[in-house]
Each structure stands twice: as structure tokens, then as C-alpha cells.
Amino acid sequence: MNSGPPTDQARSELMRRIRRKGTAAELAVAAELRARMAAYRLNVRSLPGSPDFANKRRKWAIFVHGCFWHQHTGCRRATVPKTNAEFWLEKFRRNRERDATAIHALRRLGFRVGVIWECEIRDVERLSGILAEVLEARGVDVAESVDH
């Protein structure tokens, strides 16, 4: 099994330019959190998985996942490149495993955890519903699994 870098140099260059922080999906979630006047910190490295948005005092965390990188089940954006497919499948498997581990660790610490997928930011009602569940301290956890 080849776990090295992609062999196609052009694809490698393209992937290198993709943002890790400040994506359109993250900006949309930040705008909605501000509209709700929710206090948060960005990319909280002291918490498992470094959630994209979190409030330690109120014990909530939100991950904003790209459908491609985190392989959103059933989403048309969750494609697998044909070149070096074995490498990509292993990378995606590790990403999903790391996501699940971080979510479980946060829940063990008593955090309410939400996962917002890149494709969901256009659905204002869905986004609003997820945020409402995570921000309300009712003990309800939105995402029982990593997939919706």
C-alpha cells in the first residue's frame, strides 16, 4: 500500500493551495454565531481536535468540515481522485477516524459538539438549527454520528 504523497505534481500543487482556515463555510458559520451574539474562540488548540469554533466556559464546540476532505457520506462533493486512489482512500479514512476520536473526546469532557458540513451552509434553516442545538445548554447533542 502506497502511503506516500500523490504522484501527480499538478494535483499536488492544486491541493497545496486549498485553505485550511478562513474558508467560506467557516466565515458563514462565524457570521451566524455573531448574529446570535455567541462568544467563541477560533481553532482552539487546547481542546481535542482543535474545534473551528468553541466556548470552553459554555462547553460547546463546532467543527466545520469540508465535504471532500472529510468524505461527507452521500454528498456529491465527497469524490475520490482517480489518480493514486489508494493514497486518497487511506488519507480520508485517517481524517474520519481523527474526527470521530476528537468528537468522542470532547463529549467525554462534557461538551456539546456540532459538525457543520460545507454543503450545509447554503441551507440557512439547517445551519440555524444545528447552531441552536449546540449553543443551548439543554444537554442535547446534535450530531450523534460524524455523518448526518
C-alpha positions as CSV (number, residue, x, y, z in Angstrom):
1,M,0.0,0.0,0.0
2,N,1.5,3.3,-1.1
3,S,1.1,5.9,1.6
4,G,3.4,8.5,0.0
5,P,2.5,11.8,-1.5
6,P,0.4,12.0,-4.7
7,T,2.5,11.3,-7.8
8,D,0.7,13.9,-10.0
9,Q,2.6,17.2,-9.5
10,A,-0.2,19.3,-10.8
11,R,-2.7,17.8,-8.4
12,S,-0.3,18.2,-5.6
13,E,0.1,22.0,-6.4
14,L,-3.7,22.4,-6.5
15,M,-4.2,20.7,-3.2
16,R,-1.5,22.7,-1.6
17,R,-3.4,25.9,-2.4
18,I,-6.6,24.9,-0.6
19,R,-7.2,26.8,2.6
20,R,-7.2,25.2,6.0
21,K,-8.7,28.2,7.9
22,G,-10.9,31.0,6.9
23,T,-12.9,29.1,4.3
24,A,-16.3,30.3,3.0
25,A,-18.0,27.7,5.2
26,E,-16.2,28.9,8.3
27,L,-17.0,32.5,7.5
28,A,-20.7,31.7,7.1
29,V,-20.7,29.9,10.5
30,A,-18.9,32.8,12.1
31,A,-21.4,35.3,10.8
32,E,-24.3,33.2,12.1
33,L,-22.6,32.9,15.5
34,R,-22.1,36.7,15.6
35,A,-25.7,37.2,14.7
36,R,-26.6,35.1,17.7
37,M,-24.1,37.1,19.8
38,A,-22.4,33.8,20.8
39,A,-18.9,34.3,22.3
40,Y,-16.4,31.9,20.8
41,R,-12.7,31.3,20.1
42,L,-11.3,30.1,16.7
43,N,-9.3,26.9,16.2
44,V,-9.0,26.1,20.0
45,R,-5.8,24.1,20.1
46,S,-6.2,23.2,23.8
47,L,-9.3,21.1,23.0
48,P,-9.3,17.7,21.3
49,G,-9.4,18.1,17.5
50,S,-8.9,21.9,17.7
51,P,-12.5,22.8,17.0
52,D,-13.1,25.5,14.5
53,F,-15.3,27.4,17.0
54,A,-15.6,26.7,20.7
55,N,-16.6,28.2,24.0
56,K,-14.9,26.4,26.9
57,R,-17.0,28.0,29.6
58,R,-20.3,27.2,28.0
59,K,-18.9,23.8,26.9
60,W,-19.7,23.8,23.2
61,A,-17.6,23.1,20.1
62,I,-18.3,23.2,16.4
63,F,-16.3,21.6,13.6
64,V,-16.8,22.9,10.0
65,H,-15.9,20.0,7.7
66,G,-15.2,20.2,4.0
67,C,-17.2,17.5,2.2
68,F,-14.2,16.4,0.1
69,W,-11.6,16.2,2.9
70,H,-13.8,14.6,5.5
71,Q,-15.8,12.5,3.0
72,H,-19.4,13.6,3.8
73,T,-21.4,10.4,3.2
74,G,-23.9,10.7,0.3
75,C,-22.6,14.2,-0.7
76,R,-21.7,14.8,-4.4
77,R,-18.6,16.7,-3.2
78,A,-17.1,13.7,-1.5
79,T,-15.3,12.4,-4.5
80,V,-12.2,10.3,-4.6
81,P,-9.5,11.3,-7.1
82,K,-8.8,8.6,-9.7
83,T,-5.1,9.2,-9.6
84,N,-3.4,7.5,-6.6
85,A,-6.9,6.4,-5.3
86,E,-5.3,4.1,-2.7
87,F,-3.4,7.0,-1.1
88,W,-6.6,9.2,-1.0
89,L,-8.8,6.5,0.4
90,E,-6.3,5.9,3.3
91,K,-6.0,9.7,3.9
92,F,-9.8,10.1,4.0
93,R,-10.1,7.1,6.4
94,R,-7.5,8.6,8.7
95,N,-9.3,12.0,8.6
96,R,-12.6,10.4,9.5
97,E,-11.0,8.4,12.3
98,R,-9.4,11.5,13.7
99,D,-12.7,13.4,13.5
100,A,-14.6,10.7,15.4
101,T,-11.8,10.5,18.1
102,A,-11.9,14.2,18.7
103,I,-15.7,14.3,18.9
104,H,-15.8,11.5,21.4
105,A,-13.1,13.1,23.5
106,L,-15.0,16.4,23.6
107,R,-18.2,14.7,24.6
108,R,-16.4,12.8,27.4
109,L,-15.3,16.3,28.6
110,G,-19.0,17.3,28.7
111,F,-19.0,19.4,25.5
112,R,-22.0,19.7,23.2
113,V,-20.5,19.1,19.7
114,G,-21.8,20.1,16.3
115,V,-20.5,19.2,12.9
116,I,-21.4,21.5,10.0
117,W,-20.7,20.3,6.6
118,E,-19.5,22.6,3.8
119,C,-22.6,21.7,1.7
120,E,-25.0,22.7,4.6
121,I,-24.0,26.4,4.8
122,R,-26.4,27.3,2.0
123,D,-29.3,25.8,3.9
124,V,-29.9,28.6,6.4
125,E,-32.6,26.8,8.3
126,R,-30.4,23.7,8.8
127,L,-27.4,25.8,9.8
128,S,-29.5,27.7,12.3
129,G,-31.0,24.5,13.7
130,I,-27.6,23.0,14.3
131,L,-26.2,26.1,16.0
132,A,-29.3,26.4,18.1
133,E,-28.9,22.8,19.4
134,V,-25.2,23.3,20.1
135,L,-25.5,26.7,21.8
136,E,-28.4,25.8,24.1
137,A,-27.3,24.2,27.3
138,R,-30.0,21.6,27.4
139,G,-27.7,18.6,27.3
140,V,-28.8,17.7,23.8
141,D,-26.1,16.8,21.4
142,V,-26.8,17.5,17.7
143,A,-24.5,15.0,15.9
144,E,-24.7,11.5,17.3
145,S,-22.5,10.3,14.5
146,V,-20.0,12.1,12.3
147,D,-22.4,11.8,9.3
148,H,-25.8,13.3,9.2
